[in-house]
Amino acid sequence: MKRRTFIKLTSLSPIIINSYMMAKDIDEKIWTTILEVQNILFPKTSKMPSAKEFGSISYLKQNIDHQTFDKDDLELILNGAKIFAETFPEFFKASKSDKLEIVKQANESEYGNSWLNILVYYGIEAMLSDPIYGGNKFQSGWMALKHKAGMPRPKKKYGAKIDL
């Protein structure tokens, strides 16, 4: 029943994304949903930081307002979070193992799979990007992978010119 409900809701409850929507305008419940799901997709292990630890939400909040952020991706991220929370309200009080099963259930629908894929994509980006973009807090993603950052590192975001 939940899977069918999830599929139905994907067509009935879109969030209207306009070009003036800013990260600060997005309901905190949506950010909480995204973080909770990303913490299942990127759990803390003995060697890897969790989504919360590497700053996945901070990364999204700092980058969705930029003109180069794909608006279709933004719409999928936000709508998917809203629909997931409406379809699986028990997720937020579930144990870690039950949360994993709920995420697997959401992944069974085409829309749920697309939503989870985009969360993984931006989670990886947040974990491995330069910290100037809001993710990879304390270079935790780089340190977990023993990656050495390229030099010179960016001083400004998005290739902005530096005044000398």
C-alpha positions as CSV (number, residue, x, y, z in Angstrom):
1,M,0.0,0.0,0.0
2,K,2.8,2.5,0.9
3,R,4.5,2.1,-2.5
4,R,1.2,2.8,-4.4
5,T,0.6,5.8,-2.2
6,F,4.1,7.1,-2.9
7,I,3.5,6.8,-6.6
8,K,0.1,8.5,-6.4
9,L,1.5,11.4,-4.4
10,T,4.3,12.0,-6.8
11,S,1.8,13.3,-9.4
12,L,-0.5,15.1,-7.0
13,S,1.7,17.2,-4.8
14,P,4.4,19.1,-6.6
15,I,6.2,22.0,-5.0
16,I,6.2,24.9,-7.3
17,I,9.8,25.9,-7.9
18,N,10.2,29.4,-9.1
19,S,13.4,31.2,-10.0
20,Y,13.2,33.4,-6.9
21,M,13.0,30.5,-4.4
22,M,15.9,30.6,-2.0
23,A,17.2,28.0,0.4
24,K,16.0,30.1,3.4
25,D,12.4,29.9,2.0
26,I,12.3,26.1,2.1
27,D,10.5,24.5,5.1
28,E,12.8,23.0,7.6
29,K,10.8,19.8,7.6
30,I,12.1,19.2,4.0
31,W,15.7,19.7,5.1
32,T,15.2,17.3,8.0
33,T,13.7,14.7,5.7
34,I,16.6,15.0,3.3
35,L,19.2,14.8,6.1
36,E,17.5,11.8,7.8
37,V,17.4,9.9,4.5
38,Q,21.0,10.9,3.5
39,N,22.1,9.6,6.9
40,I,20.8,6.2,5.9
41,L,22.4,6.4,2.5
42,F,25.7,7.7,4.0
43,P,25.9,6.2,7.5
44,K,28.8,6.9,9.8
45,T,31.3,4.0,9.7
46,S,34.7,3.6,11.4
47,K,36.3,5.2,8.3
48,M,33.6,7.4,6.7
49,P,31.7,10.4,8.1
50,S,27.9,10.5,8.0
51,A,25.9,12.9,5.8
52,K,25.4,15.1,8.8
53,E,29.1,15.1,9.7
54,F,30.3,16.0,6.2
55,G,27.6,18.7,5.8
56,S,25.3,17.4,3.1
57,I,22.5,19.9,4.0
58,S,24.9,22.8,4.4
59,Y,26.2,22.0,0.9
60,L,22.7,22.0,-0.6
61,K,21.6,25.1,1.2
62,Q,24.6,27.0,0.1
63,N,24.5,25.9,-3.6
64,I,20.8,25.6,-4.6
65,D,20.6,29.4,-4.8
66,H,23.3,29.6,-7.4
67,Q,22.2,30.1,-11.0
68,T,24.1,27.0,-12.2
69,F,22.2,24.7,-9.8
70,D,19.9,22.5,-12.0
71,K,16.3,23.6,-11.2
72,D,15.0,20.1,-12.3
73,D,17.3,18.5,-9.7
74,L,16.1,21.0,-7.1
75,E,12.4,20.2,-7.9
76,L,13.1,16.5,-7.6
77,I,15.0,16.9,-4.3
78,L,12.3,19.0,-2.7
79,N,9.2,17.3,-4.1
80,G,10.7,13.9,-3.3
81,A,11.4,14.9,0.3
82,K,7.8,16.2,0.7
83,I,6.3,13.1,-0.8
84,F,8.6,10.7,1.2
85,A,7.6,12.4,4.5
86,E,3.9,12.2,3.6
87,T,4.1,8.6,2.5
88,F,6.4,7.3,5.3
89,P,5.6,9.4,8.4
90,E,6.8,6.4,10.6
91,F,10.3,6.9,9.2
92,F,11.2,9.7,11.6
93,K,10.6,7.6,14.7
94,A,11.9,4.3,13.3
95,S,15.0,2.5,14.3
96,K,18.0,2.6,11.9
97,S,17.3,-0.9,10.5
98,D,13.6,0.0,10.0
99,K,14.6,3.3,8.3
100,L,16.8,1.3,5.9
101,E,13.9,-0.9,5.0
102,I,11.7,2.1,4.4
103,V,14.3,3.6,2.1
104,K,14.5,0.3,0.3
105,Q,10.7,0.4,-0.1
106,A,10.7,3.9,-1.5
107,N,13.4,2.8,-3.9
108,E,11.0,0.3,-5.5
109,S,9.1,3.0,-7.3
110,E,10.7,4.7,-10.3
111,Y,10.2,8.2,-8.8
112,G,11.5,7.1,-5.4
113,N,14.6,5.5,-7.1
114,S,15.2,8.8,-9.0
115,W,14.9,10.8,-5.8
116,L,17.2,8.6,-3.9
117,N,19.7,8.6,-6.8
118,I,19.8,12.4,-6.8
119,L,20.3,12.5,-3.0
120,V,23.3,10.1,-3.5
121,Y,24.7,12.2,-6.3
122,Y,24.6,15.5,-4.2
123,G,25.7,13.6,-1.1
124,I,28.8,12.5,-2.9
125,E,29.3,16.0,-4.3
126,A,29.0,17.4,-0.7
127,M,31.4,14.9,0.7
128,L,34.1,15.4,-1.9
129,S,33.8,19.1,-2.9
130,D,36.1,21.8,-1.6
131,P,34.8,22.9,1.8
132,I,34.4,26.5,0.4
133,Y,31.1,25.2,-1.1
134,G,29.6,24.2,2.3
135,G,30.2,20.4,2.4
136,N,33.2,18.3,3.2
137,K,33.3,19.8,6.7
138,F,36.8,19.8,8.1
139,Q,37.8,18.0,4.9
140,S,36.3,14.9,6.5
141,G,35.4,13.3,3.1
142,W,38.9,13.9,1.8
143,M,40.6,12.5,5.0
144,A,38.4,9.4,5.0
145,L,39.6,8.7,1.4
146,K,43.1,9.9,2.1
147,H,42.7,12.4,-0.7
148,K,45.1,15.3,-1.1
149,A,43.4,18.4,-2.4
150,G,44.6,20.0,-5.6
151,M,46.4,23.3,-5.4
152,P,45.7,26.0,-5.5
153,R,42.4,25.6,-3.7
154,P,39.5,28.0,-4.6
155,K,39.4,31.3,-2.8
156,K,36.0,32.2,-4.2
157,K,33.1,30.1,-5.2
158,Y,32.1,29.2,-8.7
159,G,35.2,30.4,-10.5
160,A,34.6,34.1,-9.5
161,K,37.4,36.4,-10.3
162,I,39.8,37.3,-7.5
163,D,40.7,41.0,-7.3
164,L,44.5,41.3,-7.0
